[in-house]
Amino acid sequence: MPFFQTRIGVALGAAVTVLTFVAPAFADTGIALKPGSIRVNPGPGYTVVGMLMQGTHIEIDSCRPNWCYVSQPNGVDGWVRSQALGFVGPTGERTNMVHVPHFTP
């Protein structure tokens, strides 16, 4: 195999590997399992900018330990305690977020 083709194959393989392992699993659809305060930053001492109502479907954009940044359909975005969030499975079952990986965009 010519040197040039080998280098392209190696470069493409490396790019796919990086995208596979670095791309976050977030921007997932979630649901509020219980009401929660939406804050400007992750932590109980930060300003509340809105409320997340139980049953609201949201986008989970990123998470840190105990906190996730969510986007609501009404446009109010911010940080919510991960204990208030969950996912809806393919048959409609709701699951809590047991383990929240650390992800910062």
C-alpha positions as CSV (number, residue, x, y, z in Angstrom):
1,M,0.0,0.0,0.0
2,P,1.4,3.4,-0.9
3,F,2.7,5.6,2.0
4,F,0.1,8.4,1.3
5,Q,-2.9,6.0,1.5
6,T,-1.6,4.5,4.7
7,R,-1.3,7.9,6.3
8,I,-4.9,8.9,5.3
9,G,-6.2,5.6,6.6
10,V,-4.4,6.1,9.9
11,A,-5.6,9.7,10.2
12,L,-9.2,8.8,9.5
13,G,-9.1,5.9,12.0
14,A,-7.7,8.2,14.6
15,A,-10.4,10.8,13.9
16,V,-13.2,8.3,14.3
17,T,-11.6,7.0,17.5
18,V,-11.4,10.5,19.0
19,L,-15.0,11.3,18.0
20,T,-16.2,8.0,19.4
21,F,-14.5,8.4,22.8
22,V,-14.7,12.2,23.2
23,A,-18.2,13.1,22.0
24,P,-20.4,13.6,25.0
25,A,-23.5,11.5,25.5
26,F,-25.5,14.6,26.5
27,A,-28.2,16.7,25.0
28,D,-30.4,13.8,25.9
29,T,-34.1,14.2,26.5
30,G,-35.1,13.9,30.2
31,I,-38.0,14.5,32.5
32,A,-38.4,16.2,35.8
33,L,-39.3,13.4,38.3
34,K,-40.0,16.0,41.0
35,P,-40.2,19.9,41.1
36,G,-36.9,21.7,41.3
37,S,-35.4,25.2,41.3
38,I,-33.5,26.3,38.2
39,R,-30.4,28.2,39.1
40,V,-27.9,30.3,37.2
41,N,-25.0,28.1,38.4
42,P,-24.7,24.7,39.9
43,G,-25.1,25.1,43.7
44,P,-27.7,25.8,46.2
45,G,-26.4,29.3,46.9
46,Y,-27.0,30.7,43.4
47,T,-29.9,32.8,42.1
48,V,-33.1,30.9,41.2
49,V,-34.2,31.9,37.7
50,G,-37.2,29.5,37.4
51,M,-38.9,26.4,38.5
52,L,-38.9,23.0,36.9
53,M,-42.3,21.4,37.3
54,Q,-42.8,17.6,37.8
55,G,-43.4,15.9,34.5
56,T,-41.8,18.5,32.3
57,H,-39.8,17.1,29.4
58,I,-36.4,18.8,29.1
59,E,-33.1,18.6,27.3
60,I,-30.1,17.7,29.5
61,D,-27.2,19.6,28.0
62,S,-24.4,18.8,30.5
63,C,-23.8,17.6,34.0
64,R,-21.5,18.0,36.9
65,P,-21.6,16.0,40.1
66,N,-25.2,16.5,41.5
67,W,-26.2,19.1,39.0
68,C,-27.3,19.2,35.3
69,Y,-27.8,22.1,32.9
70,V,-31.2,21.8,31.3
71,S,-33.2,23.5,28.6
72,Q,-37.0,23.7,29.0
73,P,-39.5,24.1,26.2
74,N,-40.5,27.5,27.7
75,G,-37.0,28.9,27.2
76,V,-35.9,29.0,30.9
77,D,-32.5,27.2,31.0
78,G,-30.2,26.7,34.0
79,W,-28.9,24.2,36.6
80,V,-31.1,21.7,38.4
81,R,-30.1,19.1,41.0
82,S,-29.7,15.8,39.2
83,Q,-31.8,14.0,41.8
84,A,-34.9,15.7,40.4
85,L,-34.2,14.4,36.9
86,G,-34.7,11.1,35.0
87,F,-35.2,9.6,31.7
88,V,-38.2,8.1,30.0
89,G,-37.5,4.6,28.5
90,P,-38.8,3.2,25.2
91,T,-41.9,1.7,26.9
92,G,-42.7,4.8,28.9
93,E,-41.0,3.8,32.2
94,R,-39.3,6.5,34.1
95,T,-35.8,6.0,35.6
96,N,-33.8,8.1,38.0
97,M,-30.4,9.4,37.0
98,V,-28.4,7.1,39.3
99,H,-24.9,8.0,38.0
100,V,-24.3,11.5,36.5
101,P,-21.0,11.7,34.7
102,H,-19.0,14.9,34.8
103,F,-19.2,16.8,31.5
104,T,-18.3,20.3,30.7
105,P,-18.9,21.6,27.1
